[in-house]
Amino acid sequence: MLIKDSINLHSSDKKDGNGKEIYIGFTEDFRQKDMEEQKSVLDSYLAELENDIKAEKDSTTREGMMMIHSIVAEIYQHILSGQLDLEEDLVVDVEPDTSGPIDTLRQPS
């Protein structure tokens, strides 16, 4: 899934079959934007996603959308402060039956 030609999202089942991994990558276009432009892209995406969540009727789809919203909101300040290497994909481990949508957020070493 591509978000506004800026962020790539995809997921896969974990090798052990326990949960999923969500991969978040940033396009060259997004990486080339200055911080203010990146902020604008992220703000627009979060606002649109909030509206889509409110309108979504399917609870499973809505849960997935809420999880993506939580992840993007969680990494928002880290992106804007330059703490994340946007050249590398982020990997979010999502475990079943956890108290929150994000169990582990990591960048490959």
PECOR-V611308 format. One record per residue. N is the residue number from 1. RES is the residue in one small letter. PHI is phi in whole degrees, -180 to 180 (* if undefined). PSI is psi in radians with two decimals (999 if undefined). Layout:
BEGIN
N_RES_PHI_PSI, N_RES_PHI_PSI
END
This chain:
BEGIN
1_m_*_2.29, 2_l_-110_2.28, 3_i_-105_1.90, 4_k_51_0.71, 5_d_54_0.48, 6_s_-128_-0.71, 7_i_-128_2.28, 8_n_-102_2.29, 9_l_-123_2.34, 10_h_-152_2.78, 11_s_-134_2.79, 12_s_-149_2.73, 13_d_-70_2.50, 14_k_-68_2.65, 15_k_-58_-0.58, 16_d_-83_-0.01, 17_g_79_0.06, 18_n_-105_1.56, 19_g_94_-2.89, 20_k_-133_2.86, 21_e_-120_2.31, 22_i_-109_2.23, 23_y_-105_2.27, 24_i_-121_2.10, 25_g_-125_2.74, 26_f_-117_2.30, 27_t_-72_2.83, 28_e_-58_-0.69, 29_d_-58_-0.80, 30_f_-66_-0.77, 31_r_-63_-0.51, 32_q_-80_-0.27, 33_k_-72_2.63, 34_d_-77_2.98, 35_m_-57_-0.69, 36_e_-65_-0.68, 37_e_-70_-0.68, 38_q_-62_-0.72, 39_k_-60_-0.77, 40_s_-62_-0.76, 41_v_-62_-0.83, 42_l_-66_-0.73, 43_d_-61_-0.78, 44_s_-63_-0.76, 45_y_-62_-0.83, 46_l_-62_-0.72, 47_a_-65_-0.77, 48_e_-65_-0.70, 49_l_-65_-0.68, 50_e_-60_-0.77, 51_n_-64_-0.73, 52_d_-65_-0.66, 53_i_-63_-0.77, 54_k_-62_-0.60, 55_a_-87_-0.31, 56_e_-70_2.27, 57_k_-91_-0.57, 58_d_-79_2.13, 59_s_-67_-0.62, 60_t_-67_-0.78, 61_t_-64_-0.73, 62_r_-62_-0.72, 63_e_-61_-0.75, 64_g_-63_-0.73, 65_m_-64_-0.69, 66_m_-66_-0.63, 67_m_-65_-0.78, 68_i_-62_-0.73, 69_h_-59_-0.79, 70_s_-62_-0.72, 71_i_-65_-0.86, 72_v_-63_-0.71, 73_a_-63_-0.64, 74_e_-66_-0.68, 75_i_-92_-0.11, 76_y_-48_-1.03, 77_q_-65_-0.56, 78_h_-68_-0.61, 79_i_-68_-0.88, 80_l_-69_-0.41, 81_s_-90_-0.05, 82_g_79_0.26, 83_q_-78_-0.31, 84_l_-105_2.45, 85_d_-83_1.83, 86_l_-74_-0.10, 87_e_-77_-0.39, 88_e_-103_2.53, 89_d_-72_2.55, 90_l_-93_2.52, 91_v_-121_2.16, 92_v_-110_2.10, 93_d_-86_2.17, 94_v_-114_1.98, 95_e_-98_2.53, 96_p_-68_2.58, 97_d_60_0.67, 98_t_-97_2.85, 99_s_-76_-0.36, 100_g_-137_2.92, 101_p_-72_-0.38, 102_i_-111_2.02, 103_d_-90_-0.87, 104_t_-143_2.34, 105_l_-119_2.20, 106_r_-146_2.77, 107_q_-113_2.43, 108_p_-58_2.54, 109_s_-88_999
END
